[in-house]
Amino acid sequence: MSGIRIVGALLRAHAELGAIVPPARVKAGALPEKVELPALLVRSISLVEQQPLTIGEKIHTTERISVAVRAAC
């Protein structure tokens, strides 16, 4: 599972945040041109996979995630 999906799921499940930004407005990648505001944009900044030494098939992954808020004044 990617970091974007994990963070997006956590944001959508947060009740207090959901009162301000509806879960349907938490988007991954790019926002549509005419999206209603406020909205949250979740993007992956970097992804680093480290070679396992003796773990087997598992790969240690470090991913940086960015969450941007788009809102009207």
mmCIF file as gemmi writes it, N, C-alpha and C atoms, coordinates in Angstrom:
data_model
loop_
_atom_site.group_PDB
_atom_site.id
_atom_site.type_symbol
_atom_site.label_atom_id
_atom_site.label_alt_id
_atom_site.label_comp_id
_atom_site.label_asym_id
_atom_site.label_entity_id
_atom_site.label_seq_id
_atom_site.pdbx_PDB_ins_code
_atom_site.Cartn_x
_atom_site.Cartn_y
_atom_site.Cartn_z
_atom_site.occupancy
_atom_site.B_iso_or_equiv
_atom_site.pdbx_formal_charge
_atom_site.auth_seq_id
_atom_site.auth_asym_id
_atom_site.pdbx_PDB_model_num
ATOM 1 N N . MET Axp A 1 ? 0.851 -1.168 0 1 0 ? 1 A 1
ATOM 2 C CA . MET Axp A 1 ? 0 0 0 1 0 ? 1 A 1
ATOM 3 C C . MET Axp A 1 ? 0.9 1.236 0 1 0 ? 1 A 1
ATOM 4 N N . SER Axp A 2 ? 0.545 2.213 -0.795 1 0 ? 2 A 1
ATOM 5 C CA . SER Axp A 2 ? 1.373 3.411 -0.905 1 0 ? 2 A 1
ATOM 6 C C . SER Axp A 2 ? 1.099 4.374 0.249 1 0 ? 2 A 1
ATOM 7 N N . GLY Axp A 3 ? 2.066 5.227 0.499 1 0 ? 3 A 1
ATOM 8 C CA . GLY Axp A 3 ? 1.918 6.24 1.538 1 0 ? 3 A 1
ATOM 9 C C . GLY Axp A 3 ? 0.777 7.195 1.255 1 0 ? 3 A 1
ATOM 10 N N . ILE Axp A 4 ? 0.536 7.484 -0.025 1 0 ? 4 A 1
ATOM 11 C CA . ILE Axp A 4 ? -0.557 8.384 -0.401 1 0 ? 4 A 1
ATOM 12 C C . ILE Axp A 4 ? -1.895 7.788 0.03 1 0 ? 4 A 1
ATOM 13 N N . ARG Axp A 5 ? -2.088 6.514 -0.213 1 0 ? 5 A 1
ATOM 14 C CA . ARG Axp A 5 ? -3.353 5.861 0.167 1 0 ? 5 A 1
ATOM 15 C C . ARG Axp A 5 ? -3.504 5.803 1.679 1 0 ? 5 A 1
ATOM 16 N N . ILE Axp A 6 ? -2.414 5.556 2.396 1 0 ? 6 A 1
ATOM 17 C CA . ILE Axp A 6 ? -2.47 5.481 3.857 1 0 ? 6 A 1
ATOM 18 C C . ILE Axp A 6 ? -2.832 6.838 4.442 1 0 ? 6 A 1
ATOM 19 N N . VAL Axp A 7 ? -2.125 7.891 4.03 1 0 ? 7 A 1
ATOM 20 C CA . VAL Axp A 7 ? -2.39 9.234 4.55 1 0 ? 7 A 1
ATOM 21 C C . VAL Axp A 7 ? -3.789 9.697 4.138 1 0 ? 7 A 1
ATOM 22 N N . GLY Axp A 8 ? -4.181 9.43 2.901 1 0 ? 8 A 1
ATOM 23 C CA . GLY Axp A 8 ? -5.527 9.79 2.454 1 0 ? 8 A 1
ATOM 24 C C . GLY Axp A 8 ? -6.605 9.124 3.297 1 0 ? 8 A 1
ATOM 25 N N . ALA Axp A 9 ? -6.427 7.847 3.61 1 0 ? 9 A 1
ATOM 26 C CA . ALA Axp A 9 ? -7.394 7.123 4.438 1 0 ? 9 A 1
ATOM 27 C C . ALA Axp A 9 ? -7.457 7.702 5.846 1 0 ? 9 A 1
ATOM 28 N N . LEU Axp A 10 ? -6.303 8.051 6.408 1 0 ? 10 A 1
ATOM 29 C CA . LEU Axp A 10 ? -6.28 8.656 7.741 1 0 ? 10 A 1
ATOM 30 C C . LEU Axp A 10 ? -6.985 10.01 7.751 1 0 ? 10 A 1
ATOM 31 N N . LEU Axp A 11 ? -6.76 10.817 6.716 1 0 ? 11 A 1
ATOM 32 C CA . LEU Axp A 11 ? -7.41 12.127 6.63 1 0 ? 11 A 1
ATOM 33 C C . LEU Axp A 11 ? -8.922 11.98 6.46 1 0 ? 11 A 1
ATOM 34 N N . ARG Axp A 12 ? -9.351 11.05 5.623 1 0 ? 12 A 1
ATOM 35 C CA . ARG Axp A 12 ? -10.791 10.847 5.398 1 0 ? 12 A 1
ATOM 36 C C . ARG Axp A 12 ? -11.494 10.329 6.647 1 0 ? 12 A 1
ATOM 37 N N . ALA Axp A 13 ? -10.791 9.562 7.475 1 0 ? 13 A 1
ATOM 38 C CA . ALA Axp A 13 ? -11.381 8.971 8.677 1 0 ? 13 A 1
ATOM 39 C C . ALA Axp A 13 ? -11.406 9.933 9.863 1 0 ? 13 A 1
ATOM 40 N N . HIS Axp A 14 ? -10.703 11.057 9.775 1 0 ? 14 A 1
ATOM 41 C CA . HIS Axp A 14 ? -10.617 12.008 10.888 1 0 ? 14 A 1
ATOM 42 C C . HIS Axp A 14 ? -11.914 12.815 10.963 1 0 ? 14 A 1
ATOM 43 N N . ALA Axp A 15 ? -12.693 12.608 12.032 1 0 ? 15 A 1
ATOM 44 C CA . ALA Axp A 15 ? -14.026 13.21 12.148 1 0 ? 15 A 1
ATOM 45 C C . ALA Axp A 15 ? -13.987 14.738 12.181 1 0 ? 15 A 1
ATOM 46 N N . GLU Axp A 16 ? -13.088 15.32 12.955 1 0 ? 16 A 1
ATOM 47 C CA . GLU Axp A 16 ? -13.031 16.783 13.069 1 0 ? 16 A 1
ATOM 48 C C . GLU Axp A 16 ? -12.618 17.426 11.751 1 0 ? 16 A 1
ATOM 49 N N . LEU Axp A 17 ? -11.678 16.821 11.046 1 0 ? 17 A 1
ATOM 50 C CA . LEU Axp A 17 ? -11.272 17.338 9.74 1 0 ? 17 A 1
ATOM 51 C C . LEU Axp A 17 ? -12.402 17.174 8.726 1 0 ? 17 A 1
ATOM 52 N N . GLY Axp A 18 ? -13.132 16.064 8.817 1 0 ? 18 A 1
ATOM 53 C CA . GLY Axp A 18 ? -14.249 15.809 7.914 1 0 ? 18 A 1
ATOM 54 C C . GLY Axp A 18 ? -15.358 16.838 8.033 1 0 ? 18 A 1
ATOM 55 N N . ALA Axp A 19 ? -15.466 17.488 9.192 1 0 ? 19 A 1
ATOM 56 C CA . ALA Axp A 19 ? -16.459 18.546 9.366 1 0 ? 19 A 1
ATOM 57 C C . ALA Axp A 19 ? -16.072 19.802 8.586 1 0 ? 19 A 1
ATOM 58 N N . ILE Axp A 20 ? -14.782 19.977 8.318 1 0 ? 20 A 1
ATOM 59 C CA . ILE Axp A 20 ? -14.287 21.156 7.592 1 0 ? 20 A 1
ATOM 60 C C . ILE Axp A 20 ? -14.101 20.843 6.11 1 0 ? 20 A 1
ATOM 61 N N . VAL Axp A 21 ? -13.457 19.718 5.833 1 0 ? 21 A 1
ATOM 62 C CA . VAL Axp A 21 ? -13.199 19.283 4.453 1 0 ? 21 A 1
ATOM 63 C C . VAL Axp A 21 ? -13.873 17.923 4.259 1 0 ? 21 A 1
ATOM 64 N N . PRO Axp A 22 ? -14.929 17.86 3.451 1 0 ? 22 A 1
ATOM 65 C CA . PRO Axp A 22 ? -15.594 16.567 3.228 1 0 ? 22 A 1
ATOM 66 C C . PRO Axp A 22 ? -14.608 15.523 2.686 1 0 ? 22 A 1
ATOM 67 N N . PRO Axp A 23 ? -14.742 14.272 3.116 1 0 ? 23 A 1
ATOM 68 C CA . PRO Axp A 23 ? -13.822 13.222 2.659 1 0 ? 23 A 1
ATOM 69 C C . PRO Axp A 23 ? -13.714 13.105 1.14 1 0 ? 23 A 1
ATOM 70 N N . ALA Axp A 24 ? -14.757 13.439 0.408 1 0 ? 24 A 1
ATOM 71 C CA . ALA Axp A 24 ? -14.716 13.364 -1.057 1 0 ? 24 A 1
ATOM 72 C C . ALA Axp A 24 ? -13.774 14.397 -1.661 1 0 ? 24 A 1
ATOM 73 N N . ARG Axp A 25 ? -13.392 15.4 -0.881 1 0 ? 25 A 1
ATOM 74 C CA . ARG Axp A 25 ? -12.486 16.441 -1.387 1 0 ? 25 A 1
ATOM 75 C C . ARG Axp A 25 ? -11.032 16.212 -0.98 1 0 ? 25 A 1
ATOM 76 N N . VAL Axp A 26 ? -10.718 15.052 -0.447 1 0 ? 26 A 1
ATOM 77 C CA . VAL Axp A 26 ? -9.329 14.657 -0.19 1 0 ? 26 A 1
ATOM 78 C C . VAL Axp A 26 ? -8.882 13.904 -1.435 1 0 ? 26 A 1
ATOM 79 N N . LYS Axp A 27 ? -7.998 14.51 -2.215 1 0 ? 27 A 1
ATOM 80 C CA . LYS Axp A 27 ? -7.613 13.971 -3.526 1 0 ? 27 A 1
ATOM 81 C C . LYS Axp A 27 ? -6.129 13.62 -3.554 1 0 ? 27 A 1
ATOM 82 N N . ALA Axp A 28 ? -5.776 12.677 -4.41 1 0 ? 28 A 1
ATOM 83 C CA . ALA Axp A 28 ? -4.381 12.304 -4.634 1 0 ? 28 A 1
ATOM 84 C C . ALA Axp A 28 ? -3.95 12.804 -6.001 1 0 ? 28 A 1
ATOM 85 N N . GLY Axp A 29 ? -2.689 13.198 -6.101 1 0 ? 29 A 1
ATOM 86 C CA . GLY Axp A 29 ? -2.145 13.626 -7.398 1 0 ? 29 A 1
ATOM 87 C C . GLY Axp A 29 ? -2.407 15.081 -7.689 1 0 ? 29 A 1
ATOM 88 N N . ALA Axp A 30 ? -3.383 15.368 -8.557 1 0 ? 30 A 1
ATOM 89 C CA . ALA Axp A 30 ? -3.692 16.744 -8.946 1 0 ? 30 A 1
ATOM 90 C C . ALA Axp A 30 ? -5.179 17.005 -8.722 1 0 ? 30 A 1
ATOM 91 N N . LEU Axp A 31 ? -5.499 18.228 -8.365 1 0 ? 31 A 1
ATOM 92 C CA . LEU Axp A 31 ? -6.902 18.59 -8.177 1 0 ? 31 A 1
ATOM 93 C C . LEU Axp A 31 ? -7.557 18.872 -9.523 1 0 ? 31 A 1
ATOM 94 N N . PRO Axp A 32 ? -8.802 18.464 -9.69 1 0 ? 32 A 1
ATOM 95 C CA . PRO Axp A 32 ? -9.528 18.821 -10.912 1 0 ? 32 A 1
ATOM 96 C C . PRO Axp A 32 ? -9.645 20.342 -11.029 1 0 ? 32 A 1
ATOM 97 N N . GLU Axp A 33 ? -9.852 20.831 -12.235 1 0 ? 33 A 1
ATOM 98 C CA . GLU Axp A 33 ? -9.851 22.273 -12.481 1 0 ? 33 A 1
ATOM 99 C C . GLU Axp A 33 ? -10.926 23.019 -11.696 1 0 ? 33 A 1
ATOM 100 N N . LYS Axp A 34 ? -12.128 22.463 -11.612 1 0 ? 34 A 1
ATOM 101 C CA . LYS Axp A 34 ? -13.228 23.171 -10.949 1 0 ? 34 A 1
ATOM 102 C C . LYS Axp A 34 ? -13.642 22.465 -9.661 1 0 ? 34 A 1
ATOM 103 N N . VAL Axp A 35 ? -12.674 22.125 -8.828 1 0 ? 35 A 1
ATOM 104 C CA . VAL Axp A 35 ? -12.968 21.45 -7.568 1 0 ? 35 A 1
ATOM 105 C C . VAL Axp A 35 ? -13.541 22.465 -6.577 1 0 ? 35 A 1
ATOM 106 N N . GLU Axp A 36 ? -14.505 22.012 -5.774 1 0 ? 36 A 1
ATOM 107 C CA . GLU Axp A 36 ? -15.045 22.875 -4.73 1 0 ? 36 A 1
ATOM 108 C C . GLU Axp A 36 ? -14.019 22.991 -3.616 1 0 ? 36 A 1
ATOM 109 N N . LEU Axp A 37 ? -13.938 24.159 -3.014 1 0 ? 37 A 1
ATOM 110 C CA . LEU Axp A 37 ? -12.996 24.401 -1.927 1 0 ? 37 A 1
ATOM 111 C C . LEU Axp A 37 ? -13.75 24.434 -0.61 1 0 ? 37 A 1
ATOM 112 N N . PRO Axp A 38 ? -13.129 24.075 0.492 1 0 ? 38 A 1
ATOM 113 C CA . PRO Axp A 38 ? -11.74 23.655 0.662 1 0 ? 38 A 1
ATOM 114 C C . PRO Axp A 38 ? -11.522 22.21 0.193 1 0 ? 38 A 1
ATOM 115 N N . ALA Axp A 39 ? -10.278 21.924 -0.128 1 0 ? 39 A 1
ATOM 116 C CA . ALA Axp A 39 ? -9.89 20.585 -0.569 1 0 ? 39 A 1
ATOM 117 C C . ALA Axp A 39 ? -8.467 20.302 -0.094 1 0 ? 39 A 1
ATOM 118 N N . LEU Axp A 40 ? -8.137 19.033 0.041 1 0 ? 40 A 1
ATOM 119 C CA . LEU Axp A 40 ? -6.788 18.614 0.419 1 0 ? 40 A 1
ATOM 120 C C . LEU Axp A 40 ? -6.182 17.823 -0.731 1 0 ? 40 A 1
ATOM 121 N N . LEU Axp A 41 ? -4.928 18.087 -1.012 1 0 ? 41 A 1
ATOM 122 C CA . LEU Axp A 41 ? -4.197 17.406 -2.073 1 0 ? 41 A 1
ATOM 123 C C . LEU Axp A 41 ? -3.053 16.622 -1.439 1 0 ? 41 A 1
ATOM 124 N N . VAL Axp A 42 ? -3.047 15.309 -1.63 1 0 ? 42 A 1
ATOM 125 C CA . VAL Axp A 42 ? -2.028 14.426 -1.058 1 0 ? 42 A 1
ATOM 126 C C . VAL Axp A 42 ? -1.109 13.978 -2.187 1 0 ? 42 A 1
ATOM 127 N N . ARG Axp A 43 ? 0.204 14.237 -2.023 1 0 ? 43 A 1
ATOM 128 C CA . ARG Axp A 43 ? 1.178 13.876 -3.064 1 0 ? 43 A 1
ATOM 129 C C . ARG Axp A 43 ? 2.397 13.209 -2.448 1 0 ? 43 A 1
ATOM 130 N N . SER Axp A 44 ? 3.047 12.381 -3.251 1 0 ? 44 A 1
ATOM 131 C CA . SER Axp A 44 ? 4.3 11.75 -2.849 1 0 ? 44 A 1
ATOM 132 C C . SER Axp A 44 ? 5.455 12.648 -3.279 1 0 ? 44 A 1
ATOM 133 N N . ILE Axp A 45 ? 6.322 12.976 -2.341 1 0 ? 45 A 1
ATOM 134 C CA . ILE Axp A 45 ? 7.48 13.826 -2.622 1 0 ? 45 A 1
ATOM 135 C C . ILE Axp A 45 ? 8.679 12.97 -3.028 1 0 ? 45 A 1
ATOM 136 N N . SER Axp A 46 ? 8.921 11.899 -2.283 1 0 ? 46 A 1
ATOM 137 C CA . SER Axp A 46 ? 10.03 11.008 -2.631 1 0 ? 46 A 1
ATOM 138 C C . SER Axp A 46 ? 9.75 9.613 -2.098 1 0 ? 46 A 1
ATOM 139 N N . LEU Axp A 47 ? 10.365 8.64 -2.742 1 0 ? 47 A 1
ATOM 140 C CA . LEU Axp A 47 ? 10.216 7.243 -2.354 1 0 ? 47 A 1
ATOM 141 C C . LEU Axp A 47 ? 11.584 6.583 -2.465 1 0 ? 47 A 1
ATOM 142 N N . VAL Axp A 48 ? 12.062 6.024 -1.348 1 0 ? 48 A 1
ATOM 143 C CA . VAL Axp A 48 ? 13.372 5.378 -1.319 1 0 ? 48 A 1
ATOM 144 C C . VAL Axp A 48 ? 13.185 3.942 -0.845 1 0 ? 48 A 1
ATOM 145 N N . GLU Axp A 49 ? 13.599 2.999 -1.669 1 0 ? 49 A 1
ATOM 146 C CA . GLU Axp A 49 ? 13.564 1.59 -1.288 1 0 ? 49 A 1
ATOM 147 C C . GLU Axp A 49 ? 14.979 1.15 -0.951 1 0 ? 49 A 1
ATOM 148 N N . GLN Axp A 50 ? 15.136 0.554 0.229 1 0 ? 50 A 1
ATOM 149 C CA . GLN Axp A 50 ? 16.455 0.102 0.667 1 0 ? 50 A 1
ATOM 150 C C . GLN Axp A 50 ? 16.557 -1.398 0.456 1 0 ? 50 A 1
ATOM 151 N N . GLN Axp A 51 ? 17.701 -1.838 -0.038 1 0 ? 51 A 1
ATOM 152 C CA . GLN Axp A 51 ? 17.902 -3.264 -0.304 1 0 ? 51 A 1
ATOM 153 C C . GLN Axp A 51 ? 17.929 -4.046 0.995 1 0 ? 51 A 1
ATOM 154 N N . PRO Axp A 52 ? 17.202 -5.149 1.022 1 0 ? 52 A 1
ATOM 155 C CA . PRO Axp A 52 ? 17.214 -5.977 2.233 1 0 ? 52 A 1
ATOM 156 C C . PRO Axp A 52 ? 18.516 -6.769 2.343 1 0 ? 52 A 1
ATOM 157 N N . LEU Axp A 53 ? 18.957 -6.978 3.568 1 0 ? 53 A 1
ATOM 158 C CA . LEU Axp A 53 ? 20.147 -7.794 3.778 1 0 ? 53 A 1
ATOM 159 C C . LEU Axp A 53 ? 19.744 -9.252 3.995 1 0 ? 53 A 1
ATOM 160 N N . THR Axp A 54 ? 18.916 -9.494 4.999 1 0 ? 54 A 1
ATOM 161 C CA . THR Axp A 54 ? 18.491 -10.865 5.275 1 0 ? 54 A 1
ATOM 162 C C . THR Axp A 54 ? 16.989 -10.957 5.514 1 0 ? 54 A 1
ATOM 163 N N . ILE Axp A 55 ? 16.25 -9.963 5.123 1 0 ? 55 A 1
ATOM 164 C CA . ILE Axp A 55 ? 14.814 -9.941 5.406 1 0 ? 55 A 1
ATOM 165 C C . ILE Axp A 55 ? 14.042 -10.855 4.458 1 0 ? 55 A 1
ATOM 166 N N . GLY Axp A 56 ? 14.564 -11.126 3.312 1 0 ? 56 A 1
ATOM 167 C CA . GLY Axp A 56 ? 13.864 -11.961 2.346 1 0 ? 56 A 1
ATOM 168 C C . GLY Axp A 56 ? 13.17 -11.117 1.301 1 0 ? 56 A 1
ATOM 169 N N . GLU Axp A 57 ? 11.867 -11.32 1.14 1 0 ? 57 A 1
ATOM 170 C CA . GLU Axp A 57 ? 11.123 -10.62 0.101 1 0 ? 57 A 1
ATOM 171 C C . GLU Axp A 57 ? 10.69 -9.221 0.515 1 0 ? 57 A 1
ATOM 172 N N . LYS Axp A 58 ? 10.731 -8.913 1.789 1 0 ? 58 A 1
ATOM 173 C CA . LYS Axp A 58 ? 10.291 -7.596 2.255 1 0 ? 58 A 1
ATOM 174 C C . LYS Axp A 58 ? 11.316 -6.53 1.896 1 0 ? 58 A 1
ATOM 175 N N . ILE Axp A 59 ? 10.821 -5.358 1.507 1 0 ? 59 A 1
ATOM 176 C CA . ILE Axp A 59 ? 11.692 -4.234 1.167 1 0 ? 59 A 1
ATOM 177 C C . ILE Axp A 59 ? 11.336 -3.067 2.071 1 0 ? 59 A 1
ATOM 178 N N . HIS Axp A 60 ? 12.331 -2.515 2.746 1 0 ? 60 A 1
ATOM 179 C CA . HIS Axp A 60 ? 12.126 -1.346 3.599 1 0 ? 60 A 1
ATOM 180 C C . HIS Axp A 60 ? 11.975 -0.12 2.704 1 0 ? 60 A 1
ATOM 181 N N . THR Axp A 61 ? 10.867 0.588 2.855 1 0 ? 61 A 1
ATOM 182 C CA . THR Axp A 61 ? 10.576 1.745 2.019 1 0 ? 61 A 1
ATOM 183 C C . THR Axp A 61 ? 10.345 2.964 2.893 1 0 ? 61 A 1
ATOM 184 N N . THR Axp A 62 ? 10.939 4.089 2.507 1 0 ? 62 A 1
ATOM 185 C CA . THR Axp A 62 ? 10.701 5.372 3.162 1 0 ? 62 A 1
ATOM 186 C C . THR Axp A 62 ? 10.088 6.306 2.131 1 0 ? 62 A 1
ATOM 187 N N . GLU Axp A 63 ? 8.91 6.856 2.455 1 0 ? 63 A 1
ATOM 188 C CA . GLU Axp A 63 ? 8.219 7.74 1.518 1 0 ? 63 A 1
ATOM 189 C C . GLU Axp A 63 ? 7.867 9.041 2.225 1 0 ? 63 A 1
ATOM 190 N N . ARG Axp A 64 ? 8.138 10.148 1.558 1 0 ? 64 A 1
ATOM 191 C CA . ARG Axp A 64 ? 7.744 11.466 2.075 1 0 ? 64 A 1
ATOM 192 C C . ARG Axp A 64 ? 6.454 11.875 1.381 1 0 ? 64 A 1
ATOM 193 N N . ILE Axp A 65 ? 5.481 12.284 2.188 1 0 ? 65 A 1
ATOM 194 C CA . ILE Axp A 65 ? 4.163 12.656 1.684 1 0 ? 65 A 1
ATOM 195 C C . ILE Axp A 65 ? 3.91 14.125 2 1 0 ? 65 A 1
ATOM 196 N N . SER Axp A 66 ? 3.304 14.826 1.049 1 0 ? 66 A 1
ATOM 197 C CA . SER Axp A 66 ? 2.929 16.233 1.224 1 0 ? 66 A 1
ATOM 198 C C . SER Axp A 66 ? 1.41 16.343 1.191 1 0 ? 66 A 1
ATOM 199 N N . VAL Axp A 67 ? 0.858 17.13 2.114 1 0 ? 67 A 1
ATOM 200 C CA . VAL Axp A 67 ? -0.577 17.421 2.105 1 0 ? 67 A 1
ATOM 201 C C . VAL Axp A 67 ? -0.718 18.929 1.967 1 0 ? 67 A 1
ATOM 202 N N . ALA Axp A 68 ? -1.346 19.362 0.876 1 0 ? 68 A 1
ATOM 203 C CA . ALA Axp A 68 ? -1.556 20.791 0.622 1 0 ? 68 A 1
ATOM 204 C C . ALA Axp A 68 ? -3.037 21.117 0.812 1 0 ? 68 A 1
ATOM 205 N N . VAL Axp A 69 ? -3.288 22.272 1.397 1 0 ? 69 A 1
ATOM 206 C CA . VAL Axp A 69 ? -4.657 22.743 1.607 1 0 ? 69 A 1
ATOM 207 C C . VAL Axp A 69 ? -4.968 23.78 0.544 1 0 ? 69 A 1
ATOM 208 N N . ARG Axp A 70 ? -6.094 23.597 -0.135 1 0 ? 70 A 1
ATOM 209 C CA . ARG Axp A 70 ? -6.578 24.587 -1.101 1 0 ? 70 A 1
ATOM 210 C C . ARG Axp A 70 ? -7.875 25.146 -0.533 1 0 ? 70 A 1
ATOM 211 N N . ALA Axp A 71 ? -7.897 26.45 -0.281 1 0 ? 71 A 1
ATOM 212 C CA . ALA Axp A 71 ? -9.089 27.075 0.301 1 0 ? 71 A 1
ATOM 213 C C . ALA Axp A 71 ? -9.26 28.478 -0.255 1 0 ? 71 A 1
ATOM 214 N N . ALA Axp A 72 ? -10.487 28.946 -0.254 1 0 ? 72 A 1
ATOM 215 C CA . ALA Axp A 72 ? -10.787 30.312 -0.693 1 0 ? 72 A 1
ATOM 216 C C . ALA Axp A 72 ? -10.822 31.219 0.533 1 0 ? 72 A 1
ATOM 217 N N . CYS Axp A 73 ? -10.441 32.452 0.343 1 0 ? 73 A 1
ATOM 218 C CA . CYS Axp A 73 ? -10.46 33.412 1.456 1 0 ? 73 A 1
ATOM 219 C C . CYS Axp A 73 ? -11.831 33.992 1.659 1 0 ? 73 A 1
